[in-house]
Amino acid sequence: MEPLAGIFGAAAVLLAKPILPYALAFAAGAMIFVVVEEVVPESQRSGYGDLATMGLMSGFTVMMVLDVAFG
């Protein structure tokens, strides 16, 4: 049964390969959002929680663009 499941898993990876970068990018964005919303409660004070979250996500996006452009 394990070799059969291995073959099925390999086939699933080959079929999902074109969308894998987008799925991983979505998962990374969701993880950043969760970290900011739940783990960094100081950013949620004074009623500016959404602004703090969007600011951090925008800053991270700029950082990644610069890293890819100049790295």
C-alpha positions as CSV (number, residue, x, y, z in Angstrom):
1,M,0.0,0.0,0.0
2,E,2.9,2.4,0.7
3,P,4.3,2.3,-2.8
4,L,0.9,2.9,-4.2
5,A,0.4,6.0,-2.0
6,G,3.9,7.2,-3.0
7,I,3.0,7.0,-6.7
8,F,-0.3,8.8,-6.0
9,G,1.6,11.5,-4.0
10,A,4.2,12.0,-6.8
11,A,1.4,12.3,-9.4
12,A,-0.4,14.9,-7.2
13,V,2.8,16.9,-6.9
14,L,3.4,16.8,-10.7
15,L,-0.2,18.0,-11.3
16,A,0.0,20.8,-8.7
17,K,3.5,22.0,-9.7
18,P,2.2,25.0,-11.8
19,I,0.2,26.4,-8.9
20,L,2.6,25.6,-6.2
21,P,4.4,29.0,-6.0
22,Y,1.1,30.8,-5.8
23,A,-0.2,28.4,-3.1
24,L,3.0,28.8,-1.1
25,A,2.8,32.6,-1.4
26,F,-0.8,32.6,-0.2
27,A,0.1,30.4,2.7
28,A,3.0,32.7,3.6
29,G,0.8,35.8,3.5
30,A,-1.8,34.1,5.7
31,M,0.9,33.1,8.2
32,I,2.2,36.7,8.4
33,F,-1.3,38.0,8.9
34,V,-1.9,35.5,11.8
35,V,1.4,36.4,13.4
36,V,0.6,40.1,13.3
37,E,-3.0,39.7,14.5
38,E,-2.4,37.1,17.3
39,V,1.3,37.2,18.4
40,V,2.0,40.9,18.3
41,P,-0.8,42.3,20.5
42,E,1.0,45.7,21.0
43,S,0.2,46.5,17.4
44,Q,-3.5,46.2,18.0
45,R,-3.8,48.8,20.7
46,S,-5.5,52.2,20.3
47,G,-7.9,50.9,17.6
48,Y,-5.3,50.9,14.8
49,G,-5.1,47.1,14.5
50,D,-6.0,46.9,10.7
51,L,-3.6,49.8,9.9
52,A,-0.8,48.1,11.8
53,T,-1.4,44.8,10.1
54,M,-1.5,46.3,6.6
55,G,1.6,48.4,7.4
56,L,3.6,45.3,8.4
57,M,2.4,43.3,5.4
58,S,3.2,46.2,3.0
59,G,6.6,46.6,4.6
60,F,7.3,42.9,4.3
61,T,6.3,43.0,0.6
62,V,8.6,45.9,-0.1
63,M,11.4,44.1,1.7
64,M,10.9,41.0,-0.4
65,V,10.8,42.9,-3.7
66,L,14.0,44.7,-2.8
67,D,15.6,41.4,-1.8
68,V,14.7,39.8,-5.1
69,A,15.6,42.9,-7.1
70,F,19.1,43.4,-5.6
71,G,19.9,39.9,-4.3
